[in-house]
Amino acid sequence: MALLRHDRADTEAALDRVRADRYHLLHGVIAGERHSLYPEVLHPVVLPEGAAVLGHPAAQALPQGLRKVTLEQVRRGEALLDLESAGPLEPGDVLLLLGPQREVEAAEAALLAG
């Protein structure tokens, strides 16, 4: 921090603000591992500009070939939305996927491909 010429207290305060602002995005999410004791994982996917799924209704966002993955919830800013009320997906939306690790990874790749 000294090399960057930033006050340590200011930097720590900024980090605390970012943590407080973003912690809710992952609150309650279980990080999955390939050899987890849990048969399914919850995984958040943040949609960037250019994601293939942008503009599609949330309820139709997942590829049809991945039957074991479900889209549990959409977060847009501070709002938690159910699939029907989310409307078209937008950049910055956070999709919470549930399913077996490998299928969740495949679903994420399909959602983000652009």
HUDAJO-V954179 format. One record per residue. N is the residue number from 1. SS is DSSP state (a for helix, b for strand, c for the rest). PHI is phi as a letter, one per 30 degrees, with the letter a starting at -180 (* if undefined). OMEGA is omega in radians with two decimals (999 if undefined). Layout:
n=N ss=SS phi=PHI omega=OMEGA
n=N ss=SS phi=PHI omega=OMEGA
//
This chain:
n=1 ss=c phi=* omega=3.13
n=2 ss=c phi=d omega=3.11
n=3 ss=c phi=d omega=3.13
n=4 ss=c phi=d omega=3.12
n=5 ss=c phi=i omega=3.06
n=6 ss=c phi=c omega=3.08
n=7 ss=c phi=d omega=-3.11
n=8 ss=a phi=e omega=-3.12
n=9 ss=a phi=d omega=3.11
n=10 ss=a phi=d omega=3.13
n=11 ss=a phi=d omega=3.12
n=12 ss=a phi=d omega=3.10
n=13 ss=a phi=d omega=3.11
n=14 ss=a phi=d omega=3.10
n=15 ss=a phi=d omega=3.10
n=16 ss=a phi=d omega=3.12
n=17 ss=a phi=d omega=-3.14
n=18 ss=a phi=d omega=3.10
n=19 ss=a phi=e omega=-3.12
n=20 ss=a phi=d omega=-3.13
n=21 ss=a phi=d omega=-3.00
n=22 ss=a phi=c omega=-3.10
n=23 ss=a phi=e omega=-3.10
n=24 ss=a phi=d omega=-3.14
n=25 ss=a phi=d omega=-3.08
n=26 ss=a phi=c omega=-3.11
n=27 ss=c phi=e omega=3.10
n=28 ss=c phi=i omega=-3.14
n=29 ss=c phi=d omega=3.12
n=30 ss=c phi=c omega=3.09
n=31 ss=c phi=d omega=-3.09
n=32 ss=c phi=c omega=3.05
n=33 ss=c phi=b omega=-3.13
n=34 ss=c phi=e omega=-3.10
n=35 ss=c phi=c omega=-3.09
n=36 ss=c phi=d omega=3.01
n=37 ss=c phi=d omega=-3.11
n=38 ss=c phi=c omega=-3.13
n=39 ss=c phi=d omega=-3.13
n=40 ss=c phi=b omega=3.10
n=41 ss=b phi=b omega=2.94
n=42 ss=b phi=c omega=-3.07
n=43 ss=b phi=b omega=3.09
n=44 ss=b phi=d omega=3.07
n=45 ss=b phi=b omega=3.09
n=46 ss=b phi=c omega=-3.10
n=47 ss=c phi=d omega=3.10
n=48 ss=c phi=d omega=2.97
n=49 ss=c phi=e omega=3.09
n=50 ss=c phi=i omega=3.10
n=51 ss=c phi=d omega=-3.06
n=52 ss=c phi=e omega=-2.99
n=53 ss=c phi=d omega=-3.12
n=54 ss=c phi=e omega=-3.14
n=55 ss=c phi=i omega=3.11
n=56 ss=c phi=d omega=3.04
n=57 ss=b phi=d omega=-3.11
n=58 ss=a phi=e omega=-3.09
n=59 ss=a phi=d omega=-3.13
n=60 ss=a phi=c omega=-3.00
n=61 ss=c phi=d omega=-3.04
n=62 ss=c phi=d omega=3.06
n=63 ss=c phi=d omega=-3.06
n=64 ss=c phi=d omega=-3.10
n=65 ss=c phi=d omega=-3.10
n=66 ss=c phi=c omega=-3.03
n=67 ss=c phi=d omega=-3.06
n=68 ss=c phi=d omega=-3.14
n=69 ss=c phi=c omega=3.07
n=70 ss=b phi=b omega=3.02
n=71 ss=b phi=c omega=-3.03
n=72 ss=b phi=d omega=-2.99
n=73 ss=b phi=a omega=3.03
n=74 ss=b phi=b omega=3.04
n=75 ss=b phi=c omega=3.08
n=76 ss=b phi=b omega=-3.04
n=77 ss=c phi=i omega=3.12
n=78 ss=c phi=c omega=-3.04
n=79 ss=b phi=d omega=2.98
n=80 ss=b phi=c omega=-3.04
n=81 ss=b phi=c omega=2.98
n=82 ss=c phi=d omega=-3.01
n=83 ss=c phi=d omega=-3.10
n=84 ss=c phi=d omega=-3.07
n=85 ss=c phi=d omega=-3.09
n=86 ss=c phi=d omega=-3.09
n=87 ss=c phi=i omega=3.14
n=88 ss=b phi=d omega=3.14
n=89 ss=c phi=d omega=-3.05
n=90 ss=c phi=b omega=3.04
n=91 ss=c phi=e omega=-3.13
n=92 ss=c phi=j omega=3.06
n=93 ss=c phi=d omega=3.08
n=94 ss=b phi=c omega=3.12
n=95 ss=b phi=c omega=3.12
n=96 ss=b phi=c omega=-3.11
n=97 ss=b phi=c omega=3.10
n=98 ss=b phi=b omega=3.09
n=99 ss=b phi=l omega=3.08
n=100 ss=c phi=d omega=-3.03
n=101 ss=a phi=e omega=-3.06
n=102 ss=a phi=d omega=3.12
n=103 ss=a phi=d omega=3.07
n=104 ss=a phi=d omega=3.10
n=105 ss=a phi=d omega=3.12
n=106 ss=a phi=d omega=3.11
n=107 ss=a phi=d omega=3.12
n=108 ss=a phi=d omega=3.13
n=109 ss=a phi=d omega=3.14
n=110 ss=a phi=d omega=3.13
n=111 ss=a phi=d omega=-3.04
n=112 ss=a phi=d omega=-3.11
n=113 ss=c phi=e omega=-3.11
n=114 ss=c phi=b omega=999
//
